[in-house]
Amino acid sequence: MERPAWAPRGIDISVPSVSRMYDYYLGGSHNFEVDREAARKAMEFMPGLPKIMQANRAFMRRAVRFAVGEGITQFLDVGSGIPTFGNVHEVAQAADPEARVVYVDHDPVAVAHSEAVLTGNERAGVVAADLRKPQEILGGDAVERLIDLNRPVALLLVAILHFVEDADDPYEAVAELRDALAPGSLLVLTHASYEGIPLPSQRAAGTVDVYKDIRNPLIMRSREEIARFFEGYDMVEPGLVPMPHWRPETAPEDEDPYAFSGFAGVGRTA
Ligand SMILES: C[S@@+](CC[C@H](N)C(=O)[O-])C[C@H]1O[C@@H](n2cnc3c(N)ncnc32)[C@H](O)[C@@H]1O
């Protein structure tokens, strides 16, 4: 298969990647046939997957505007993905041109495309690092250059933690990042769950199996398990809720039923 100019050298384009599959669900063009095939297979079980992703992006944008409204001007977006419509730096810098944003991802396509999109943006940068190694994130060049850890930061862990297995101790990684943040920092989080999916769990499990097959397991956690990521944070109203219920700007009743899958929340460190 030909490697297009936007794809970094050395990536294996015969294996689907979660970030390129996500790009496909959202209608992006940075994906290959292997990604589209896996995404289509996942959608056979859950045809509403793109609706979940759209609700996730819409929540993320509301949460970023909320953070700016709270006076936060620094954003650390871990698992930022392949840039698409309405990225964190666009939303944050539209609300406050001084806002600083660092994207972090371990996927080479996400990193390369973020670098391309951010060219010339002096207040935004990218770190190639893994959430399972928080010190690599905190020690990343762009973090050191752009983020003052003595002032509040909005840490975004949006649609990433469900790709980190319990064996890799995601709770410890989240706690390590929390401990590096100044008081008044925010944790903005979404997470997949069987709770809220408008389908029997056995059917939704077909989607989980697709991710297992591509060796990037999707970990469905309960609301209670997701709430534990907020240890050390006070929940911002309305708490940990289905995505359309978090400070909606339109009537949640207008949302597709799939949009209520999983949970979203924002916490603030004391
Ligand atoms: C579903 S996308 C979410 C993108 C964006 N946060 C959003 O919600 O629109 C998940 C992203 O997390 C990244 N990711 C998964 N596990 C990761 C890890 N352990 N460290 C860093 N990035 C990771 C993937 O490469 C992918 O780009």
The ligand as a Gaussian input file, in Angstrom:
#p B3LYP/6-31G(d) Opt

LIG

0 1
 C      -10.727000       8.101000      20.777000
 S       -9.304000       9.130000      20.551000
 C       -9.793000      10.596000      21.430000
 C       -9.273000      11.889000      20.835000
 C       -9.723000      13.148000      21.560000
 N       -9.289000      13.163000      22.942000
 C      -11.218000      13.271000      21.512000
 O      -11.881000      12.893000      22.491000
 O      -11.767000      13.709000      20.507000
 C       -8.155000       8.394000      21.725000
 C       -6.730000       8.854000      21.544000
 O       -5.981000       8.432000      22.677000
 C       -4.716000       7.986000      22.214000
 N       -4.194000       7.051000      23.216000
 C       -4.674000       5.835000      23.565000
 N       -3.941000       5.311000      24.559000
 C       -2.956000       6.191000      24.824000
 C       -1.861000       6.213000      25.741000
 N       -1.648000       5.195000      26.586000
 N       -1.052000       7.286000      25.750000
 C       -1.255000       8.336000      24.895000
 N       -2.265000       8.369000      23.998000
 C       -3.106000       7.312000      23.959000
 C       -4.982000       7.341000      20.879000
 O       -3.807000       7.284000      20.089000
 C       -6.049000       8.266000      20.309000
 O       -5.464000       9.288000      19.539000

